[in-house]
Amino acid sequence: MRLDEANYRLTLEGAIVLSVGFHPHAAPDPGAKAALAELHLRKIDLADRVHVLNVGGYIGGSTRAEIAYATAQGKPITYLET
């Protein structure tokens, strides 16, 4: 399932989806990368839960850090693929 498909499905289920706007690892410079990573954490702060799109079972380093942050904040975590 692609990101836009998951966004569509969750939206139809009545969820307010705060999706990835830009992947920090693709940022043009270290300052932008840090700012985007911080923005992802603020989205987690706003979320009721975090749904990880681990296509093919893959979870990268920044996603692992976001999962750890969400867990520390007491946010439930769900996964596209188990």
Backbone torsions as a table, in degrees:
resi	resn	phi	psi	omega
1	MET	NA	133.5	178.4
2	ARG	-84.6	164.1	-179.8
3	LEU	-56.2	-46.6	-178.3
4	ASP	-66.5	-32.4	176.8
5	GLU	-67.7	-42.6	178.2
6	ALA	-64.8	-42.3	178.0
7	ASN	-58.7	-46.5	179.7
8	TYR	-60.5	-49.5	-178.5
9	ARG	-61.6	-46.5	-179.6
10	LEU	-65.1	-38.7	178.0
11	THR	-63.4	-43.1	178.1
12	LEU	-64.1	-26.4	177.0
13	GLU	-79.1	-2.9	177.7
14	GLY	96.3	8.1	179.7
15	ALA	-82.8	145.7	169.1
16	ILE	-89.5	116.9	-172.8
17	VAL	-99.8	120.1	172.2
18	LEU	-103.8	97.5	-172.1
19	SER	-96.3	170.2	174.7
20	VAL	-67.2	122.6	177.1
21	GLY	-87.2	-30.0	-176.4
22	PHE	-161.5	140.6	-179.8
23	HIS	-84.8	122.7	-177.1
24	PRO	-54.7	-36.0	-177.8
25	HIS	-65.6	-16.8	179.0
26	ALA	-96.7	6.1	-178.0
27	ALA	-65.2	147.3	-175.6
28	PRO	-70.7	-22.4	-179.4
29	ASP	-151.0	163.7	-177.0
30	PRO	-58.9	-36.2	179.2
31	GLY	-64.9	-43.0	177.6
32	ALA	-66.4	-38.8	178.9
33	LYS	-61.0	-45.1	179.8
34	ALA	-65.3	-41.0	179.6
35	ALA	-64.4	-41.1	179.0
36	LEU	-68.5	-38.3	177.0
37	ALA	-62.4	-41.3	178.0
38	GLU	-65.1	-40.0	177.7
39	LEU	-60.2	-40.5	177.6
40	HIS	-60.9	-39.3	178.5
41	LEU	-66.3	-37.8	178.1
42	ARG	-66.2	-35.3	175.3
43	LYS	-64.1	-39.1	176.5
44	ILE	-62.8	-40.2	177.3
45	ASP	-57.5	-37.2	-179.3
46	LEU	-78.0	-20.7	-171.7
47	ALA	-78.7	150.3	170.2
48	ASP	-83.4	-29.5	176.5
49	ARG	-155.0	164.7	177.9
50	VAL	-116.7	127.2	177.9
51	HIS	-110.9	115.6	-175.5
52	VAL	-91.8	125.7	176.9
53	LEU	-92.8	79.6	-176.7
54	ASN	-92.0	68.2	-177.8
55	VAL	-60.1	129.0	-177.9
56	GLY	69.1	15.4	-179.0
57	GLY	79.5	1.5	-176.0
58	TYR	-79.6	132.5	171.8
59	ILE	-133.8	116.6	-178.8
60	GLY	-80.7	175.0	-176.3
61	GLY	-60.9	-44.8	-178.9
62	SER	-69.0	-35.0	176.7
63	THR	-66.7	-39.3	176.8
64	ARG	-60.2	-41.4	178.5
65	ALA	-64.9	-39.5	177.9
66	GLU	-67.2	-37.2	176.1
67	ILE	-63.5	-43.7	178.6
68	ALA	-62.0	-42.2	178.6
69	TYR	-63.1	-46.9	-179.8
70	ALA	-61.3	-41.1	178.5
71	THR	-62.3	-44.2	178.5
72	ALA	-62.7	-28.5	178.8
73	GLN	-86.3	0.0	179.5
74	GLY	78.1	20.7	-179.4
75	LYS	-84.1	134.3	173.7
76	PRO	-66.5	144.7	-179.6
77	ILE	-118.6	130.7	171.5
78	THR	-123.5	159.7	-174.6
79	TYR	-128.0	142.0	174.6
80	LEU	-61.7	-48.6	179.5
81	GLU	-118.8	137.6	-179.4
82	THR	-94.3	NA	NA
